[in-house]
Amino acid sequence: MQIPLLDLKLQYQGIRDEVRQAMDEVCDAQYFILGPKVARLETELAAYCRVPGACGVSSGSDALIMALMAIGVGPGDEVITSSFTFFATAGAIHRLGARPVFVDIDPGTFNLAATQVEAAVTSRTRAIIPVHLFGQTADMDPILAVAAKHGLTVIEDACQAIGAEDRGRRAGSMGDFGCLSFFPSKNLGGFGDGGMILTRHADRTSCLQILRNHGMDPKYYHALVGGNFRLDALQAAVLSVKMKYLDAWTDGRQRNAEIYRTLFAASSAGRRVGLPQLAPHCTRHVYNQFCIRLPAEHRQGVWNALKQAGVGCEVYYPVPLHLQKCFSGLGYREGAFPASEQAACEVLALPIFPELTREQLEYVVQTIAGVLEKK
Ligand SMILES: *Cc1c(COP(=O)(O)O)cnc(C)c1O
């Protein structure tokens, strides 16, 4: 059996005609950058994520950079974020000349340990970027409380968590800004790169629109320096079609997660495999990834067996950010963030995409059980 980690061809089969028609409209209009398709997607996503403002941009990484630019983060500033996330979260901070200040994760959820955030605040701290990793929100209330107490901006990295909820509030709607990515492997994926900045401050939207277009307002007049962070109309056209299916796809991911839980509970592997934990504050997990934990000494063996059996899997992420070579100048040492370092040795993402069948999930669990029984 061949079970890729993600099979986008299956998804495309179901929406092919609609997507091609939407793309044809862009081709006929020959209007490729921003324009009505992007404006429509912004309206749809603002409604979906329950925020007054949304600004389509070129990627999730650029959404993070733009949110930091919008509050004027630069050299001498510090921004607090998780040491266990995709690189872009910290890369955005560094690229603006500011210092990423890492905080360890909660081992249960892989998200920023909310109780450790305040200890990282200094007089130079400008913002906190909680990451909603794998589709589950970070514990936002204590993070928002620390931010309010110290006058900090909160930028949610919701790139993996569109539609996730924290106590009923949508990911990206709780902080000052929320960043979404439309990288093809995200729950709402485009046919290339794309992203969106959400904001609960309606009056900030026009500043974001100006920033994404070289800070230009009006045409050829620049009061500030922005960049080319624009979203293509073709991407927006595809994404508007996909938006209609997002909730059904999320239901499929949640259903598959429940099937995995049932199968692992009934399997000999159940004892040795740590399943994703749902935090009480997270009222909707959207399972961009289903990351299990394995004893570190067995992870490579399980990986090999899955690959041998035709099952795709991946390690998100093998190196915590404080130990990345490019950040060696920040002075962090091994042992600084034990929960992040342990997660990096234990995690393994299994296929969770909505079109998977029960038989395929059984095959994945059986393969893992088979190799662990021999260990
Ligand atoms: C994907 C991702 C990003 C970056 O998004 P791109 O659209 O690929 O630039 C940022 N943060 C996290 C947590 C992500 O998963």
PDBQT file of the ligand as one rigid body, heavy atoms in Angstrom, charges set to zero:
ROOT
HETATM    1  C1  LIG A 401       4.249  27.300   7.058  1.00  0.00    +0.000 C 
HETATM    2  C2  LIG A 401       4.606  28.074   8.255  1.00  0.00    +0.000 A 
HETATM    3  C3  LIG A 401       5.103  29.372   8.171  1.00  0.00    +0.000 A 
HETATM    4  C4  LIG A 401       5.510  30.033   6.884  1.00  0.00    +0.000 C 
HETATM    5  O1  LIG A 401       4.575  30.037   5.898  1.00  0.00    +0.000 OA
HETATM    6  P1  LIG A 401       5.033  30.180   4.362  1.00  0.00    +0.000 P 
HETATM    7  O2  LIG A 401       3.735  30.505   3.692  1.00  0.00    +0.000 OA
HETATM    8  O3  LIG A 401       5.596  28.880   3.937  1.00  0.00    +0.000 OA
HETATM    9  O4  LIG A 401       6.003  31.291   4.267  1.00  0.00    +0.000 OA
HETATM   10  C5  LIG A 401       5.329  30.060   9.347  1.00  0.00    +0.000 A 
HETATM   11  N1  LIG A 401       5.112  29.499  10.537  1.00  0.00    +0.000 NA
HETATM   12  C6  LIG A 401       4.656  28.250  10.663  1.00  0.00    +0.000 A 
HETATM   13  C7  LIG A 401       4.416  27.688  12.016  1.00  0.00    +0.000 C 
HETATM   14  C8  LIG A 401       4.401  27.488   9.529  1.00  0.00    +0.000 A 
HETATM   15  O5  LIG A 401       3.977  26.231   9.659  1.00  0.00    +0.000 OA
ENDROOT
TORSDOF 0
